[in-house]
């Protein structure tokens, strides 16, 4: 189904499929209802997780949105304690790499270690911890799992970042609001070879800024089901 989103949303931009791909590719390229912007696949360097190079992450645990989006991977984070049932369901369902949230300001210590171990055993491509998560707990997780640890950060302070790297973090996820691109640029200047991904913001300009600043992958927040239904229902009301 074609969903025409509000004009200022980058989700409304459909990817162009070349004539060659349409005619000759055995595995046909399919335009999903929520297509990620082409500038990500064209301009991002990509993050290596396992055997895959990932450039776009959908920030969602909604199965309908995951099914109808063509991002490379899923960032499964939610404002509740991590759930084994949710972790296993998303990994089995998505058909693409999942990075699972296992802790932050509320969930920490032994519980986070247990969830990280479970996520790895269930097939997660990586785990992610939020800004308040303590380095001592990152070290405990690092001792128990082999998959990458991602840490969300909103600062470019050298000692803060170095502490996380020393604790075992493999990737920084920058979520700094309007300052995201600036923080990415400062981190990549201080740690030139360290992988960084960034929240994409609300516009193509925000995404482009983060990529140009050194982000190797972009995290995209999809429109809500409420907003999608509002667009569809407005169309139906006008038609009928």
ROKOLTOR-263115 format. One record per residue (C-alpha): residue in one letter; chain; z, x, y. Coordinates in steps of 0.1 Angstrom, whole numbers, plus 5000, padded with zeros to 4 digits. Each point is the difference from the previous one (the first is absolute). Example, Ala and Ser with C-alpha at 12.3 -4.5 7.8 and 13.67 -1.06 7.14 Angstrom:
BEGIN
<atom><resn>A</resn><chain>A</chain><c3>5078</c3><c1>5123</c1><c2>4955</c2></atom>
<atom><resn>S</resn><chain>A</chain><c3>4993</c3><c1>5014</c1><c2>5034</c2></atom>
//
This chain:
BEGIN
<atom><resn>X</resn><chain>A</chain><c3>5000</c3><c1>5000</c1><c2>5000</c2></atom>
<atom><resn>X</resn><chain>A</chain><c3>4991</c3><c1>5013</c1><c2>5034</c2></atom>
<atom><resn>X</resn><chain>A</chain><c3>5030</c3><c1>5001</c1><c2>5024</c2></atom>
<atom><resn>X</resn><chain>A</chain><c3>4991</c3><c1>5003</c1><c2>5036</c2></atom>
<atom><resn>X</resn><chain>A</chain><c3>5031</c3><c1>5015</c1><c2>5016</c2></atom>
<atom><resn>X</resn><chain>A</chain><c3>5008</c3><c1>5000</c1><c2>5037</c2></atom>
<atom><resn>X</resn><chain>A</chain><c3>4975</c3><c1>5023</c1><c2>5018</c2></atom>
<atom><resn>X</resn><chain>A</chain><c3>5025</c3><c1>5027</c1><c2>5011</c2></atom>
<atom><resn>X</resn><chain>A</chain><c3>5010</c3><c1>5006</c1><c2>4964</c2></atom>
<atom><resn>X</resn><chain>A</chain><c3>4984</c3><c1>5030</c1><c2>4982</c2></atom>
<atom><resn>X</resn><chain>A</chain><c3>5003</c3><c1>4979</c1><c2>4967</c2></atom>
<atom><resn>X</resn><chain>A</chain><c3>4971</c3><c1>4979</c1><c2>5011</c2></atom>
<atom><resn>X</resn><chain>A</chain><c3>4975</c3><c1>5030</c1><c2>4999</c2></atom>
<atom><resn>X</resn><chain>A</chain><c3>4980</c3><c1>4999</c1><c2>4968</c2></atom>
<atom><resn>X</resn><chain>A</chain><c3>4989</c3><c1>5033</c1><c2>4984</c2></atom>
<atom><resn>X</resn><chain>A</chain><c3>4963</c3><c1>5006</c1><c2>4999</c2></atom>
<atom><resn>X</resn><chain>A</chain><c3>4986</c3><c1>5005</c1><c2>4965</c2></atom>
<atom><resn>X</resn><chain>A</chain><c3>4968</c3><c1>5021</c1><c2>4998</c2></atom>
<atom><resn>X</resn><chain>A</chain><c3>4969</c3><c1>4987</c1><c2>4984</c2></atom>
<atom><resn>X</resn><chain>A</chain><c3>5003</c3><c1>5028</c1><c2>4974</c2></atom>
<atom><resn>X</resn><chain>A</chain><c3>5035</c3><c1>4989</c1><c2>4990</c2></atom>
<atom><resn>X</resn><chain>A</chain><c3>4989</c3><c1>4964</c1><c2>4998</c2></atom>
<atom><resn>X</resn><chain>A</chain><c3>4970</c3><c1>5007</c1><c2>4978</c2></atom>
<atom><resn>X</resn><chain>A</chain><c3>5009</c3><c1>5030</c1><c2>4978</c2></atom>
<atom><resn>X</resn><chain>A</chain><c3>5038</c3><c1>5004</c1><c2>4996</c2></atom>
<atom><resn>X</resn><chain>A</chain><c3>5011</c3><c1>4988</c1><c2>4966</c2></atom>
<atom><resn>X</resn><chain>A</chain><c3>5035</c3><c1>4993</c1><c2>5014</c2></atom>
<atom><resn>X</resn><chain>A</chain><c3>4991</c3><c1>4978</c1><c2>5029</c2></atom>
<atom><resn>X</resn><chain>A</chain><c3>5019</c3><c1>5004</c1><c2>5032</c2></atom>
<atom><resn>X</resn><chain>A</chain><c3>5018</c3><c1>4967</c1><c2>5009</c2></atom>
<atom><resn>X</resn><chain>A</chain><c3>5010</c3><c1>4990</c1><c2>5034</c2></atom>
<atom><resn>X</resn><chain>A</chain><c3>5036</c3><c1>4988</c1><c2>4999</c2></atom>
<atom><resn>X</resn><chain>A</chain><c3>5012</c3><c1>4973</c1><c2>5024</c2></atom>
<atom><resn>X</resn><chain>A</chain><c3>5022</c3><c1>5026</c1><c2>5016</c2></atom>
<atom><resn>X</resn><chain>A</chain><c3>4979</c3><c1>5032</c1><c2>5002</c2></atom>
<atom><resn>X</resn><chain>A</chain><c3>5016</c3><c1>5032</c1><c2>5013</c2></atom>
<atom><resn>X</resn><chain>A</chain><c3>4982</c3><c1>5016</c1><c2>5030</c2></atom>
<atom><resn>X</resn><chain>A</chain><c3>4972</c3><c1>5023</c1><c2>4991</c2></atom>
<atom><resn>X</resn><chain>A</chain><c3>5013</c3><c1>5027</c1><c2>5024</c2></atom>
<atom><resn>X</resn><chain>A</chain><c3>5029</c3><c1>5007</c1><c2>4976</c2></atom>
<atom><resn>X</resn><chain>A</chain><c3>4978</c3><c1>5008</c1><c2>4970</c2></atom>
<atom><resn>X</resn><chain>A</chain><c3>4976</c3><c1>5020</c1><c2>5022</c2></atom>
<atom><resn>X</resn><chain>A</chain><c3>5024</c3><c1>5019</c1><c2>5021</c2></atom>
<atom><resn>X</resn><chain>A</chain><c3>5033</c3><c1>5004</c1><c2>4980</c2></atom>
<atom><resn>X</resn><chain>A</chain><c3>5006</c3><c1>5032</c1><c2>4980</c2></atom>
<atom><resn>X</resn><chain>A</chain><c3>5019</c3><c1>4981</c1><c2>4974</c2></atom>
<atom><resn>X</resn><chain>A</chain><c3>5033</c3><c1>5006</c1><c2>4981</c2></atom>
<atom><resn>X</resn><chain>A</chain><c3>5000</c3><c1>5013</c1><c2>4965</c2></atom>
<atom><resn>X</resn><chain>A</chain><c3>5022</c3><c1>4979</c1><c2>4977</c2></atom>
<atom><resn>X</resn><chain>A</chain><c3>4996</c3><c1>5009</c1><c2>4964</c2></atom>
<atom><resn>X</resn><chain>A</chain><c3>4962</c3><c1>5002</c1><c2>4993</c2></atom>
<atom><resn>X</resn><chain>A</chain><c3>4991</c3><c1>4977</c1><c2>5029</c2></atom>
<atom><resn>X</resn><chain>A</chain><c3>4992</c3><c1>5007</c1><c2>5036</c2></atom>
<atom><resn>X</resn><chain>A</chain><c3>5014</c3><c1>4970</c1><c2>5021</c2></atom>
<atom><resn>X</resn><chain>A</chain><c3>4990</c3><c1>4992</c1><c2>5035</c2></atom>
<atom><resn>X</resn><chain>A</chain><c3>5012</c3><c1>4964</c1><c2>5006</c2></atom>
<atom><resn>X</resn><chain>A</chain><c3>5033</c3><c1>4983</c1><c2>4990</c2></atom>
<atom><resn>X</resn><chain>A</chain><c3>5006</c3><c1>4963</c1><c2>5003</c2></atom>
<atom><resn>X</resn><chain>A</chain><c3>5036</c3><c1>4993</c1><c2>5011</c2></atom>
<atom><resn>X</resn><chain>A</chain><c3>5007</c3><c1>4969</c1><c2>4979</c2></atom>
<atom><resn>X</resn><chain>A</chain><c3>5016</c3><c1>4985</c1><c2>4969</c2></atom>
<atom><resn>X</resn><chain>A</chain><c3>4980</c3><c1>4968</c1><c2>5002</c2></atom>
<atom><resn>X</resn><chain>A</chain><c3>4978</c3><c1>4998</c1><c2>4969</c2></atom>
<atom><resn>X</resn><chain>A</chain><c3>4974</c3><c1>4977</c1><c2>5017</c2></atom>
<atom><resn>X</resn><chain>A</chain><c3>4996</c3><c1>5025</c1><c2>5028</c2></atom>
<atom><resn>X</resn><chain>A</chain><c3>4999</c3><c1>5030</c1><c2>4976</c2></atom>
<atom><resn>X</resn><chain>A</chain><c3>4973</c3><c1>4983</c1><c2>4979</c2></atom>
<atom><resn>X</resn><chain>A</chain><c3>4978</c3><c1>4993</c1><c2>5030</c2></atom>
<atom><resn>X</resn><chain>A</chain><c3>5002</c3><c1>5034</c1><c2>5017</c2></atom>
<atom><resn>X</resn><chain>A</chain><c3>4981</c3><c1>5032</c1><c2>4992</c2></atom>
<atom><resn>X</resn><chain>A</chain><c3>5025</c3><c1>5026</c1><c2>5010</c2></atom>
<atom><resn>X</resn><chain>A</chain><c3>5004</c3><c1>5030</c1><c2>4978</c2></atom>
<atom><resn>X</resn><chain>A</chain><c3>5037</c3><c1>4995</c1><c2>4993</c2></atom>
<atom><resn>X</resn><chain>A</chain><c3>5030</c3><c1>4977</c1><c2>5007</c2></atom>
<atom><resn>X</resn><chain>A</chain><c3>5032</c3><c1>5009</c1><c2>5019</c2></atom>
<atom><resn>X</resn><chain>A</chain><c3>5025</c3><c1>4976</c1><c2>4984</c2></atom>
<atom><resn>X</resn><chain>A</chain><c3>5030</c3><c1>4999</c1><c2>5024</c2></atom>
<atom><resn>X</resn><chain>A</chain><c3>5021</c3><c1>4970</c1><c2>5009</c2></atom>
<atom><resn>X</resn><chain>A</chain><c3>5033</c3><c1>4994</c1><c2>5019</c2></atom>
<atom><resn>X</resn><chain>A</chain><c3>5020</c3><c1>4993</c1><c2>4968</c2></atom>
<atom><resn>X</resn><chain>A</chain><c3>5016</c3><c1>5022</c1><c2>4973</c2></atom>
<atom><resn>X</resn><chain>A</chain><c3>4972</c3><c1>5014</c1><c2>4977</c2></atom>
<atom><resn>X</resn><chain>A</chain><c3>4993</c3><c1>4978</c1><c2>4970</c2></atom>
<atom><resn>X</resn><chain>A</chain><c3>4989</c3><c1>5013</c1><c2>4966</c2></atom>
<atom><resn>X</resn><chain>A</chain><c3>4982</c3><c1>4966</c1><c2>4994</c2></atom>
<atom><resn>X</resn><chain>A</chain><c3>4980</c3><c1>5003</c1><c2>5032</c2></atom>
<atom><resn>X</resn><chain>A</chain><c3>4992</c3><c1>5037</c1><c2>4994</c2></atom>
<atom><resn>X</resn><chain>A</chain><c3>4987</c3><c1>4993</c1><c2>4965</c2></atom>
<atom><resn>X</resn><chain>A</chain><c3>4981</c3><c1>4969</c1><c2>5010</c2></atom>
<atom><resn>X</resn><chain>A</chain><c3>4982</c3><c1>5017</c1><c2>5028</c2></atom>
<atom><resn>X</resn><chain>A</chain><c3>4991</c3><c1>5030</c1><c2>4980</c2></atom>
<atom><resn>X</resn><chain>A</chain><c3>4986</c3><c1>4979</c1><c2>4972</c2></atom>
<atom><resn>X</resn><chain>A</chain><c3>4981</c3><c1>4977</c1><c2>5023</c2></atom>
<atom><resn>X</resn><chain>A</chain><c3>4985</c3><c1>5021</c1><c2>5027</c2></atom>
<atom><resn>X</resn><chain>A</chain><c3>4976</c3><c1>5022</c1><c2>4981</c2></atom>
<atom><resn>X</resn><chain>A</chain><c3>5004</c3><c1>5028</c1><c2>5026</c2></atom>
<atom><resn>X</resn><chain>A</chain><c3>5028</c3><c1>5025</c1><c2>5008</c2></atom>
<atom><resn>X</resn><chain>A</chain><c3>5033</c3><c1>4986</c1><c2>5012</c2></atom>
<atom><resn>X</resn><chain>A</chain><c3>5026</c3><c1>5019</c1><c2>5021</c2></atom>
<atom><resn>X</resn><chain>A</chain><c3>5033</c3><c1>4982</c1><c2>4995</c2></atom>
<atom><resn>X</resn><chain>A</chain><c3>5029</c3><c1>4998</c1><c2>5024</c2></atom>
<atom><resn>X</resn><chain>A</chain><c3>5033</c3><c1>5011</c1><c2>4984</c2></atom>
<atom><resn>X</resn><chain>A</chain><c3>5024</c3><c1>5004</c1><c2>5029</c2></atom>
<atom><resn>X</resn><chain>A</chain><c3>5009</c3><c1>5001</c1><c2>5037</c2></atom>
<atom><resn>X</resn><chain>A</chain><c3>5030</c3><c1>4991</c1><c2>5020</c2></atom>
<atom><resn>X</resn><chain>A</chain><c3>5015</c3><c1>4975</c1><c2>4975</c2></atom>
<atom><resn>X</resn><chain>A</chain><c3>4989</c3><c1>5012</c1><c2>4966</c2></atom>
<atom><resn>X</resn><chain>A</chain><c3>5009</c3><c1>5036</c1><c2>4993</c2></atom>
<atom><resn>X</resn><chain>A</chain><c3>5017</c3><c1>5023</c1><c2>4976</c2></atom>
<atom><resn>X</resn><chain>A</chain><c3>5001</c3><c1>4991</c1><c2>4962</c2></atom>
<atom><resn>X</resn><chain>A</chain><c3>4980</c3><c1>4968</c1><c2>5005</c2></atom>
<atom><resn>X</resn><chain>A</chain><c3>4971</c3><c1>5017</c1><c2>5017</c2></atom>
<atom><resn>X</resn><chain>A</chain><c3>4999</c3><c1>5027</c1><c2>4974</c2></atom>
<atom><resn>X</resn><chain>A</chain><c3>4999</c3><c1>4974</c1><c2>4972</c2></atom>
<atom><resn>X</resn><chain>A</chain><c3>4972</c3><c1>4981</c1><c2>5018</c2></atom>
<atom><resn>X</resn><chain>A</chain><c3>4980</c3><c1>5032</c1><c2>5006</c2></atom>
<atom><resn>X</resn><chain>A</chain><c3>5002</c3><c1>5009</c1><c2>4963</c2></atom>
<atom><resn>X</resn><chain>A</chain><c3>4990</c3><c1>4964</c1><c2>4990</c2></atom>
<atom><resn>X</resn><chain>A</chain><c3>4971</c3><c1>5001</c1><c2>5024</c2></atom>
<atom><resn>X</resn><chain>A</chain><c3>4987</c3><c1>5032</c1><c2>4985</c2></atom>
<atom><resn>X</resn><chain>A</chain><c3>5004</c3><c1>4987</c1><c2>4965</c2></atom>
<atom><resn>X</resn><chain>A</chain><c3>4982</c3><c1>4967</c1><c2>5009</c2></atom>
<atom><resn>X</resn><chain>A</chain><c3>4970</c3><c1>5019</c1><c2>5013</c2></atom>
<atom><resn>X</resn><chain>A</chain><c3>5005</c3><c1>5004</c1><c2>5038</c2></atom>
<atom><resn>X</resn><chain>A</chain><c3>4979</c3><c1>5026</c1><c2>5018</c2></atom>
<atom><resn>X</resn><chain>A</chain><c3>5029</c3><c1>5008</c1><c2>5022</c2></atom>
<atom><resn>X</resn><chain>A</chain><c3>5032</c3><c1>4988</c1><c2>5016</c2></atom>
<atom><resn>X</resn><chain>A</chain><c3>5009</c3><c1>4996</c1><c2>5037</c2></atom>
<atom><resn>X</resn><chain>A</chain><c3>5033</c3><c1>5001</c1><c2>5018</c2></atom>
<atom><resn>X</resn><chain>A</chain><c3>5007</c3><c1>4986</c1><c2>5035</c2></atom>
<atom><resn>X</resn><chain>A</chain><c3>5012</c3><c1>5019</c1><c2>5031</c2></atom>
<atom><resn>X</resn><chain>A</chain><c3>5039</c3><c1>4998</c1><c2>4994</c2></atom>
<atom><resn>X</resn><chain>A</chain><c3>4997</c3><c1>5013</c1><c2>4964</c2></atom>
<atom><resn>X</resn><chain>A</chain><c3>5022</c3><c1>5031</c1><c2>4997</c2></atom>
<atom><resn>X</resn><chain>A</chain><c3>4987</c3><c1>5034</c1><c2>4989</c2></atom>
<atom><resn>X</resn><chain>A</chain><c3>5027</c3><c1>5003</c1><c2>4973</c2></atom>
<atom><resn>X</resn><chain>A</chain><c3>4986</c3><c1>4969</c1><c2>4983</c2></atom>
<atom><resn>X</resn><chain>A</chain><c3>4964</c3><c1>5013</c1><c2>5003</c2></atom>
<atom><resn>X</resn><chain>A</chain><c3>5011</c3><c1>5032</c1><c2>4982</c2></atom>
<atom><resn>X</resn><chain>A</chain><c3>5015</c3><c1>4979</c1><c2>4972</c2></atom>
<atom><resn>X</resn><chain>A</chain><c3>4968</c3><c1>4980</c1><c2>4996</c2></atom>
<atom><resn>X</resn><chain>A</chain><c3>4979</c3><c1>5032</c1><c2>5001</c2></atom>
<atom><resn>X</resn><chain>A</chain><c3>5020</c3><c1>5014</c1><c2>4971</c2></atom>
<atom><resn>X</resn><chain>A</chain><c3>4992</c3><c1>4969</c1><c2>4979</c2></atom>
<atom><resn>X</resn><chain>A</chain><c3>4963</c3><c1>4992</c1><c2>5007</c2></atom>
<atom><resn>X</resn><chain>A</chain><c3>4967</c3><c1>5018</c1><c2>5002</c2></atom>
<atom><resn>X</resn><chain>A</chain><c3>4979</c3><c1>4976</c1><c2>5021</c2></atom>
<atom><resn>X</resn><chain>A</chain><c3>4998</c3><c1>5005</c1><c2>5037</c2></atom>
<atom><resn>X</resn><chain>A</chain><c3>5027</c3><c1>4989</c1><c2>5024</c2></atom>
<atom><resn>X</resn><chain>A</chain><c3>4989</c3><c1>4985</c1><c2>5033</c2></atom>
<atom><resn>X</resn><chain>A</chain><c3>5025</c3><c1>4998</c1><c2>5029</c2></atom>
<atom><resn>X</resn><chain>A</chain><c3>4994</c3><c1>4977</c1><c2>5030</c2></atom>
<atom><resn>X</resn><chain>A</chain><c3>5008</c3><c1>5018</c1><c2>5033</c2></atom>
<atom><resn>X</resn><chain>A</chain><c3>4999</c3><c1>4991</c1><c2>5036</c2></atom>
<atom><resn>X</resn><chain>A</chain><c3>5008</c3><c1>5034</c1><c2>5015</c2></atom>
<atom><resn>X</resn><chain>A</chain><c3>4983</c3><c1>5034</c1><c2>5002</c2></atom>
<atom><resn>X</resn><chain>A</chain><c3>5033</c3><c1>5019</c1><c2>5003</c2></atom>
<atom><resn>X</resn><chain>A</chain><c3>4995</c3><c1>5033</c1><c2>4980</c2></atom>
<atom><resn>X</resn><chain>A</chain><c3>5035</c3><c1>5002</c1><c2>4984</c2></atom>
<atom><resn>X</resn><chain>A</chain><c3>4999</c3><c1>4963</c1><c2>4990</c2></atom>
<atom><resn>X</resn><chain>A</chain><c3>4966</c3><c1>5004</c1><c2>4983</c2></atom>
<atom><resn>X</resn><chain>A</chain><c3>5008</c3><c1>5034</c1><c2>4985</c2></atom>
<atom><resn>X</resn><chain>A</chain><c3>5031</c3><c1>4986</c1><c2>4984</c2></atom>
<atom><resn>X</resn><chain>A</chain><c3>4980</c3><c1>4973</c1><c2>4983</c2></atom>
<atom><resn>X</resn><chain>A</chain><c3>4974</c3><c1>5025</c1><c2>4988</c2></atom>
<atom><resn>X</resn><chain>A</chain><c3>5027</c3><c1>5022</c1><c2>4986</c2></atom>
<atom><resn>X</resn><chain>A</chain><c3>5016</c3><c1>4970</c1><c2>4982</c2></atom>
<atom><resn>X</resn><chain>A</chain><c3>4967</c3><c1>4993</c1><c2>4982</c2></atom>
<atom><resn>X</resn><chain>A</chain><c3>4978</c3><c1>4978</c1><c2>5021</c2></atom>
<atom><resn>X</resn><chain>A</chain><c3>4963</c3><c1>5004</c1><c2>4994</c2></atom>
<atom><resn>X</resn><chain>A</chain><c3>4985</c3><c1>4977</c1><c2>5026</c2></atom>
<atom><resn>X</resn><chain>A</chain><c3>5010</c3><c1>4987</c1><c2>5034</c2></atom>
<atom><resn>X</resn><chain>A</chain><c3>4992</c3><c1>4964</c1><c2>5009</c2></atom>
<atom><resn>X</resn><chain>A</chain><c3>5001</c3><c1>4997</c1><c2>5038</c2></atom>
<atom><resn>X</resn><chain>A</chain><c3>5010</c3><c1>4966</c1><c2>5013</c2></atom>
<atom><resn>X</resn><chain>A</chain><c3>5007</c3><c1>5006</c1><c2>5037</c2></atom>
<atom><resn>X</resn><chain>A</chain><c3>4987</c3><c1>4969</c1><c2>5016</c2></atom>
<atom><resn>X</resn><chain>A</chain><c3>4980</c3><c1>5008</c1><c2>5032</c2></atom>
<atom><resn>X</resn><chain>A</chain><c3>5009</c3><c1>5037</c1><c2>4996</c2></atom>
<atom><resn>X</resn><chain>A</chain><c3>4986</c3><c1>5003</c1><c2>4964</c2></atom>
<atom><resn>X</resn><chain>A</chain><c3>4969</c3><c1>5021</c1><c2>5009</c2></atom>
<atom><resn>X</resn><chain>A</chain><c3>5021</c3><c1>5023</c1><c2>5022</c2></atom>
<atom><resn>X</resn><chain>A</chain><c3>5026</c3><c1>5006</c1><c2>4973</c2></atom>
<atom><resn>X</resn><chain>A</chain><c3>4972</c3><c1>5007</c1><c2>4974</c2></atom>
<atom><resn>X</resn><chain>A</chain><c3>4985</c3><c1>5026</c1><c2>5023</c2></atom>
<atom><resn>X</resn><chain>A</chain><c3>5033</c3><c1>5017</c1><c2>5005</c2></atom>
<atom><resn>X</resn><chain>A</chain><c3>5009</c3><c1>5000</c1><c2>4963</c2></atom>
<atom><resn>X</resn><chain>A</chain><c3>4966</c3><c1>5015</c1><c2>4990</c2></atom>
<atom><resn>X</resn><chain>A</chain><c3>5004</c3><c1>5027</c1><c2>5027</c2></atom>
<atom><resn>X</resn><chain>A</chain><c3>5034</c3><c1>5010</c1><c2>4986</c2></atom>
<atom><resn>X</resn><chain>A</chain><c3>4991</c3><c1>4996</c1><c2>4963</c2></atom>
<atom><resn>X</resn><chain>A</chain><c3>4962</c3><c1>5005</c1><c2>4999</c2></atom>
<atom><resn>X</resn><chain>A</chain><c3>4996</c3><c1>4997</c1><c2>4962</c2></atom>
<atom><resn>X</resn><chain>A</chain><c3>5025</c3><c1>4972</c1><c2>4994</c2></atom>
<atom><resn>X</resn><chain>A</chain><c3>4984</c3><c1>4966</c1><c2>4991</c2></atom>
<atom><resn>X</resn><chain>A</chain><c3>5005</c3><c1>4972</c1><c2>5025</c2></atom>
<atom><resn>X</resn><chain>A</chain><c3>4991</c3><c1>4963</c1><c2>4999</c2></atom>
<atom><resn>X</resn><chain>A</chain><c3>5005</c3><c1>4976</c1><c2>5028</c2></atom>
<atom><resn>X</resn><chain>A</chain><c3>5003</c3><c1>4963</c1><c2>5008</c2></atom>
<atom><resn>X</resn><chain>A</chain><c3>4967</c3><c1>4988</c1><c2>5014</c2></atom>
<atom><resn>X</resn><chain>A</chain><c3>5012</c3><c1>4977</c1><c2>5027</c2></atom>
<atom><resn>X</resn><chain>A</chain><c3>4981</c3><c1>4969</c1><c2>5011</c2></atom>
<atom><resn>X</resn><chain>A</chain><c3>4967</c3><c1>5013</c1><c2>5011</c2></atom>
<atom><resn>X</resn><chain>A</chain><c3>4971</c3><c1>5023</c1><c2>4991</c2></atom>
<atom><resn>X</resn><chain>A</chain><c3>5010</c3><c1>5022</c1><c2>5029</c2></atom>
<atom><resn>X</resn><chain>A</chain><c3>5035</c3><c1>5004</c1><c2>4986</c2></atom>
<atom><resn>X</resn><chain>A</chain><c3>4986</c3><c1>5010</c1><c2>4966</c2></atom>
<atom><resn>X</resn><chain>A</chain><c3>4975</c3><c1>5025</c1><c2>5016</c2></atom>
<atom><resn>X</resn><chain>A</chain><c3>5028</c3><c1>5016</c1><c2>5020</c2></atom>
<atom><resn>X</resn><chain>A</chain><c3>5021</c3><c1>5006</c1><c2>4969</c2></atom>
<atom><resn>X</resn><chain>A</chain><c3>4971</c3><c1>5014</c1><c2>4981</c2></atom>
<atom><resn>X</resn><chain>A</chain><c3>4990</c3><c1>5023</c1><c2>5029</c2></atom>
<atom><resn>X</resn><chain>A</chain><c3>5037</c3><c1>5012</c1><c2>5002</c2></atom>
<atom><resn>X</resn><chain>A</chain><c3>4999</c3><c1>5011</c1><c2>4964</c2></atom>
<atom><resn>X</resn><chain>A</chain><c3>5010</c3><c1>4971</c1><c2>4978</c2></atom>
<atom><resn>X</resn><chain>A</chain><c3>4984</c3><c1>5004</c1><c2>4966</c2></atom>
<atom><resn>X</resn><chain>A</chain><c3>5004</c3><c1>4963</c1><c2>4991</c2></atom>
<atom><resn>X</resn><chain>A</chain><c3>5006</c3><c1>4967</c1><c2>5018</c2></atom>
<atom><resn>X</resn><chain>A</chain><c3>5025</c3><c1>4972</c1><c2>4991</c2></atom>
<atom><resn>X</resn><chain>A</chain><c3>4987</c3><c1>4966</c1><c2>5010</c2></atom>
<atom><resn>X</resn><chain>A</chain><c3>5021</c3><c1>4968</c1><c2>5005</c2></atom>
<atom><resn>X</resn><chain>A</chain><c3>4980</c3><c1>4969</c1><c2>4989</c2></atom>
<atom><resn>X</resn><chain>A</chain><c3>5000</c3><c1>4967</c1><c2>5019</c2></atom>
<atom><resn>X</resn><chain>A</chain><c3>5025</c3><c1>4976</c1><c2>4986</c2></atom>
<atom><resn>X</resn><chain>A</chain><c3>4991</c3><c1>4970</c1><c2>4978</c2></atom>
<atom><resn>X</resn><chain>A</chain><c3>5011</c3><c1>4978</c1><c2>5028</c2></atom>
<atom><resn>X</resn><chain>A</chain><c3>4975</c3><c1>5016</c1><c2>5025</c2></atom>
<atom><resn>X</resn><chain>A</chain><c3>4972</c3><c1>4999</c1><c2>4974</c2></atom>
<atom><resn>X</resn><chain>A</chain><c3>5006</c3><c1>4963</c1><c2>4993</c2></atom>
<atom><resn>X</resn><chain>A</chain><c3>5002</c3><c1>4993</c1><c2>5037</c2></atom>
<atom><resn>X</resn><chain>A</chain><c3>4965</c3><c1>5014</c1><c2>5004</c2></atom>
<atom><resn>X</resn><chain>A</chain><c3>4987</c3><c1>4981</c1><c2>4971</c2></atom>
<atom><resn>X</resn><chain>A</chain><c3>5016</c3><c1>4967</c1><c2>5009</c2></atom>
<atom><resn>X</resn><chain>A</chain><c3>4987</c3><c1>5002</c1><c2>5036</c2></atom>
<atom><resn>X</resn><chain>A</chain><c3>4965</c3><c1>5004</c1><c2>4986</c2></atom>
<atom><resn>X</resn><chain>A</chain><c3>5005</c3><c1>4970</c1><c2>4977</c2></atom>
<atom><resn>X</resn><chain>A</chain><c3>5014</c3><c1>4978</c1><c2>5027</c2></atom>
<atom><resn>X</resn><chain>A</chain><c3>4969</c3><c1>5008</c1><c2>5022</c2></atom>
<atom><resn>X</resn><chain>A</chain><c3>4976</c3><c1>4993</c1><c2>4972</c2></atom>
<atom><resn>X</resn><chain>A</chain><c3>5016</c3><c1>4968</c1><c2>4987</c2></atom>
//
